[in-house]
Structure formats: structure tokens, C-alpha cells
Amino acid sequence: MDTAAHKLAASLPASLKEITDHGAEATADITKFATEQPELYKTVLAAISEADKAGIAPTVAVAKDPKACKYTEEGTMMHEMLQRVAASDRRMKIISNLEVTLSASEKEALKAQTLPKAEELGLSAVDIVIPNKMKLSL
């Protein structure tokens, strides 16, 4: 991701270059995630693979009138950007349905994170219940 970001930075206007500066940070975050949670990382990659399968996937319950749709010219930067946004939306939708089983230490860490807000609301540590499974929310 870092390499691709640097290549892209060369063709972007100065106002957009700060977006590509996050490539190294994102690569480090992903590497850390893959190292700390290899099984979940593999599950996320499998879900992304599923979202990227070729074919037409319905995104709405009722088909839209083609005259009401906005189209872009293939080969333009706008067309490529909209394709990437659509792919990202598909990936995020499928990943957000994944459930993660929490370990005891992860549950304790979550409880510790929520305790200050709970106390602020007048709740005690006993009132905080962390489920065994959680959906990913990105």
C-alpha cells in the first residue's frame, strides 16, 4: 500500500498528496493487525475476496431507471475513483457482517475501556456486560 501511495502521489495535485502520506501508516496498521490476529486477518481477506467476485450483485431492492443514473466515461480518473468507492463499499458491507469471538483478555480490555464512561453514567463495573462475540464495525 505504501509503494502504491507513493506512485500515486506523483500524479496528484498538492492538495491531495496528504491522502497518500497515510500509506505507510496504513501499511504498519495492517501488518500489526495481521501479526496480532492472524485468523481474523485471514477471515477478513476471505470476505474481501468474496466481495470482489466477478458478477453483478444487486445493491438496491428495486432496479433504478437507467436514465436516472449518473454515468462516468471509462478511463477517466472519476470513473476509476467511483469504481474503487463501490468496491470499498461492497467490502465494508461484507466485513461488517463478520463476528469475532472475544478472548477473556480482550473482554477485560473492553471492559476497562468502557468503565470510565460507565462510571460517568452512574454504572459500576458489575453492570458492564461484554458479549462473547461481537460484529466487526469499521
MARNU-449307 format. One line per 5 residues: number of its first residue (from 1); for each residue x, y, z of N, C-alpha, C. Coordinates in steps of 0.02 Angstrom, whole numbers, m for minus. Example, Ala and Ser with C-alpha at 12.3 -4.5 7.8 and 13.67 -1.06 7.14 Angstrom:
# residues 2
1	660 m284 390 615 m225 390 660 m165 390  642 m112 354 684 m53 357 645 2 394
This chain:
# residues 138
1	41 m59 0 0 0 0 44 63 0  98 60 37 143 118 42 173 133 m26  195 81 m62 226 91 m128 175 119 m177  115 92 m177 62 117 m222 45 190 m206  45 207 m143 30 276 m123 83 324 m148
6	146 305 m144 200 348 m169 196 357 m244  179 304 m281 172 309 m353 115 356 m371  60 350 m334 2 392 m347 16 465 m330  55 477 m279 70 545 m257 102 587 m312  140 556 m355 174 593 m408 125 624 m457
11	66 595 m465 18 621 m514 m38 662 m483  m37 670 m417 m90 707 m384 m72 780 m372  m122 823 m370 m108 892 m352 m87 897 m279  m53 949 m261 m27 957 m193 m81 952 m140  m141 975 m156 m195 974 m106 m217 903 m88
16	m203 855 m131 m223 785 m118 m166 741 m94  m106 766 m94 m48 725 m76 m49 702 m4  m82 739 40 m84 718 110 m122 651 117  m166 636 71 m202 571 73 m152 514 65  m105 522 19 m56 469 7 m4 463 62
21	3 515 102 51 513 157 31 461 210  m31 441 210 m55 392 259 m41 320 238  m11 310 179 4 243 155 49 203 201  102 234 225 149 199 270 115 182 336  75 228 362 40 217 425 m11 160 417
26	m47 160 361 m97 107 349 m62 39 341  m6 38 306 31 m25 299 55 m51 366  78 m7 409 101 m28 476 42 m54 517  m16 m21 513 m75 m44 549 m98 m112 525  m98 m123 460 m119 m187 433 m70 m242 452
31	m6 m228 450 45 m277 469 37 m295 542  25 m246 585 15 m259 656 m47 m302 667  m101 m286 633 m163 m324 638 m152 m396 615  m117 m406 560 m104 m474 534 m61 m514 582  m16 m481 616 28 m515 664 m9 m533 728
36	m49 m485 753 m84 m496 817 m145 m541 811  m179 m539 754 m240 m578 745 m239 m613 677  m195 m663 669 m188 m694 602 m252 m728 577  m290 m760 621 m351 m794 599 m404 m744 576  m412 m690 614 m460 m639 594 m438 m605 530
41	m373 m594 523 m346 m564 462 m363 m608 402  m354 m674 408 m371 m720 354 m445 m718 338  m486 m713 390 m559 m710 380 m578 m646 343  m547 m590 361 m561 m527 328 m539 m530 255  m481 m560 241 m459 m566 172 m506 m610 131
46	m532 m663 162 m580 m707 128 m645 m669 113  m666 m627 160 m727 m587 149 m716 m537 93  m657 m507 91 m642 m460 37 m642 m495 m30  m614 m555 m31 m613 m596 m92 m684 m610 m115  m728 m626 m68 m799 m639 m84 m832 m576 m113
51	m817 m519 m83 m847 m456 m107 m822 m437 m176  m761 m458 m193 m731 m440 m257 m745 m489 m313  m785 m540 m300 m801 m589 m352 m834 m555 m411  m818 m580 m470 m846 m552 m531 m921 m566 m534  m957 m523 m566 m1029 m533 m574 m1067 m471 m551
56	m1130 m473 m563 m1173 m417 m545 m1208 m433 m479  m1197 m392 m431 m1229 m401 m365 m1279 m344 m355  m1341 m360 m340 m1390 m306 m330 m1372 m264 m268  m1379 m200 m275 m1364 m155 m219 m1426 m120 m193  m1481 m128 m230 m1545 m97 m210 m1600 m149 m218
61	m1655 m140 m182 m1710 m188 m185 m1748 m183 m251  m1753 m123 m278 m1789 m112 m341 m1742 m80 m391  m1741 m106 m452 m1696 m79 m503 m1711 m6 m517  m1659 32 m531 m1666 103 m546 m1677 112 m621  m1709 166 m639 m1716 184 m709 m1647 206 m734
66	m1621 174 m787 m1554 192 m812 m1547 266 m829  m1601 299 m848 m1598 371 m864 m1585 413 m802  m1601 386 m743 m1591 423 m680 m1521 412 m651  m1483 366 m680 m1416 350 m655 m1365 399 m683  m1313 409 m644 m1257 451 m666 m1202 405 m692
71	m1178 420 m750 m1126 379 m781 m1062 419 m788  m1006 384 m788 m942 417 m799 m910 385 m861  m866 421 m891 m831 396 m950 m775 350 m928  m775 289 m957 m722 241 m939 m654 269 m956  m606 254 m912 m538 277 m923 m523 344 m889
76	m573 377 m864 m561 441 m830 m546 429 m757  m516 478 m726 m499 473 m655 m563 466 m613  m616 501 m632 m679 498 m595 m708 428 m599  m706 397 m657 m732 329 m665 m694 280 m621  m628 285 m622 m587 241 m581 m600 252 m506
81	m607 315 m487 m619 329 m417 m687 300 m395  m738 308 m436 m804 282 m419 m804 206 m416  m765 174 m459 m759 101 m456 m727 80 m390  m676 116 m369 m642 100 m305 m688 112 m246  m728 165 m249 m775 179 m195 m827 124 m191
86	m852 102 m248 m902 48 m249 m873 m17 m222  m811 m32 m241 m778 m93 m216 m768 m88 m140  m748 m29 m117 m738 m19 m45 m804 m27 m8  m858 m1 m35 m924 m7 m4 m944 m81 1  m933 m119 m53 m950 m190 m52 m909 m226 1
91	m845 m211 4 m801 m244 52 m822 m228 124  m835 m164 137 m854 m144 205 m920 m175 226  m966 m181 179 m1031 m212 194 m1023 m284 215  m981 m321 179 m973 m392 194 m930 m402 257  m881 m360 267 m838 m365 327 m878 m347 390
96	m923 m299 385 m961 m279 444 m1008 m334 469  m1019 m386 429 m1061 m442 450 m1020 m497 485  m954 m490 486 m912 m541 519 m918 m535 595  m919 m592 628 m921 m593 700 m854 m618 727  m832 m588 781 m769 m606 812 m783 m633 882
101	m753 m690 898 m758 m717 966 m703 m685 1008  m722 m654 1062 m675 m618 1104 m644 m664 1156  m580 m656 1166 m546 m693 1219 m559 m659 1286  m543 m692 1339 m553 m663 1406 m514 m598 1414  m453 m597 1389 m412 m536 1395 m441 m479 1353
106	m468 m495 1295 m499 m443 1254 m562 m416 1287  m600 m460 1318 m660 m438 1354 m641 m392 1412  m589 m410 1448 m566 m368 1504 m542 m300 1479  m506 m300 1423 m481 m237 1395 m540 m192 1375  m591 m221 1344 m650 m182 1325 m686 m155 1387
111	m690 m197 1438 m722 m176 1500 m685 m117 1531  m618 m121 1531 m577 m67 1558 m586 m3 1518  m594 m9 1453 m604 50 1411 m672 83 1423  m722 42 1437 m790 69 1446 m804 91 1518  m763 70 1565 m775 85 1635 m779 160 1651
116	m733 201 1626 m738 273 1642 m805 304 1620  m828 287 1560 m891 315 1536 m949 286 1577  m945 222 1595 m998 191 1635 m1003 225 1703  m946 238 1734 m946 272 1799 m974 342 1793  m959 375 1737 m985 441 1724 m1062 439 1720
121	m1088 383 1696 m1161 374 1690 m1192 344 1753  m1151 333 1804 m1176 306 1867 m1181 230 1869  m1145 196 1825 m1145 123 1824 m1081 97 1857  m1085 36 1882 m1025 6 1912 m996 m46 1864  m938 m72 1880 m905 m123 1839 m949 m185 1832
126	m988 m199 1883 m1032 m258 1882 m1086 m250 1829  m1107 m188 1815 m1160 m175 1766 m1136 m183 1694  m1071 m184 1683 m1045 m188 1616 m1040 m261 1595  m1077 m279 1542 m1077 m347 1516 m1049 m345 1446  m994 m379 1436 m963 m383 1370 m982 m451 1339
131	m1012 m451 1279 m1032 m515 1249 m972 m557 1228  m983 m621 1217 m930 m667 1194 m912 m654 1121  m961 m632 1082 m950 m618 1011 m971 m548 995  m935 m518 948 m952 m450 926 m947 m448 851  m988 m406 820 m981 m394 749 m927 m342 738
136	m890 m351 683 m840 m301 666 m877 m238 644  m855 m182 667 m883 m119 643 m825 m75 625  m820 m62 561 m762 m23 537 m783 45 516
